[in-house]
Amino acid sequence: MTTEEANIANAWRIAADDLGITVVIPYSIRTDDGAVYPFIAWIKDFGGDQGTLICLPDQWDDLGFGDAAEAAGYYCSGLYPQSYSAYDREHFIDTLRDWGWFGDQKVEPAWYAIAPSPRGMH
């Protein structure tokens, strides 16, 4: 794992503890042709029925991580180190809300249902 990947992984570890979500770090998938794709993490219950796999944007764009994840039934997001190397609660909540909750409604995190205040309003 590169330094950029490790920093993103650490930020998601903090997010998992703070937000009460399941994050598995690292997480790899193997495609039908035997290729292995080492993702930074798997975030359960967000983005799709099988959750979200995260990687760096160049892995998503140039190395086929996005296609491999989607073929295996996952949502995939390429996260920029500049935005995800340090945990910022509101930024991570916004990201998770953007991906959407796909888990059991009975265990949906309380913070997920709370509507954010309109931006720019005081």
N, C-alpha and C positions, 0 to 999 in steps of 0.2 A: 504494500500500500504506500502510495506516495505521501509526501507531507500534506499536500492539498487534500487528498482523500482522507487522511488521518484527522485533519482539522475538522472537516465536514462530519466525519463519523463521531468525533468527540462532541460536536455541537448537537447531533441527533441523540447521543446518549443522554445529554443534559435535558433535551426536549422530552425524551421518553420518561425520565424521572419526574420532571416538572409537570408535564401534561397528562401523565398516566396512560400513555399509549405504548403499544408493543413495537419495538424496533429491534431487529436482529442485525448485528454487525460482526463481521462481514457476511455477505450472502451471495452465493454463486448458483447459477443455473447451468444445466447441461442441455444442449439442443439435441434433436434427434440424430444429427450427424456427428455427435460426440464432442462438439466444440464446447468449451467451458468459458462462461462469462462471469468474472468476479466483480460483483457490484459492491458499492460502498455499504449499502444497507437495504433491508426490506422493511417497509412500514406497513404493518398489518391494518386492515380495515379502511384504508384511504385510497382513493383513486380508481378502484375497481374491486370486483369480488375477491380477487387474489391479492389485493394490496398493490403497493407501489415499490418499484425498485429504483434506487437512485444511483447515479453515476455522474461523471463530469461531462460537460457539453460535447467535448471532442470525442468522447467514447460513444455518446449517443449519436452524434452526427456522422463521424468518420469510421468508427470501428464496429458498427452494427449492433451496439448494445440495445438500442431502442427497438429495432426489429426483432431481435432475439427475445427480448422481454415480452413484447406484444404477441409474438407467435406462441409463447408459453402461457399466455393468458393474464399477464401482469400489465399494469400501467407502468410507464417508465418516465422519469424526469431527469434531465441533465441539469444539475445545479452548479451555478457559478461559485467558485471559492470566495470571491469578493463579497457575496451576499450570504453565504451559509457556513463560513469557517468559524463564526462565533455565534453563540445562541442569543437570539433576540426574541423574546417570548411573543410579542405581537406579530413580528414578521413570520415566525414559524406557524403561528395560529392562522394567519392570513393564507399561507401556503397550503396548510392542511384543509382549510375551508374551501380553497380554490379546487383542490383535488376531489373533495367531497367525501362524506362518510358512507361507507358501504357495509359496515358491520351491523350487528344486531342492535336495533333501536333501544333495547332495554339496557344496553351498556354504553350507549353514546356518551362521550365525555360531556360534562355539564358546560364547560367553556365553549363547546362547539355550537350549542343551541343559542347561546347568548349573542344577540345581534351586535355587531360592532357599531360604535358611534360614527355618524357620518364624518368623513374626513373634511377638515377645514372648518368644522362647526365648533363653536366654543360656548 
